[in-house]
């Protein structure tokens, strides 16, 4: 099972964020500092590679928050 902390750590890694940036399950992804479409693609690819998941694009398009992303990864 992928946790909120797993995904938050991956986002912090890809966006070079410090611990001072709060990433809660309710955090809107587009509000994360440094978030853009390229980072989104890179983060999705990393999640799929590290957790051996194939995330459906239609479901990815509905992801708005960090919690949504964690739920999608665990449901796949």
Order of alpha helices (4+ residues) and beta strands (2+ residues): alpha-alpha-alpha-alpha
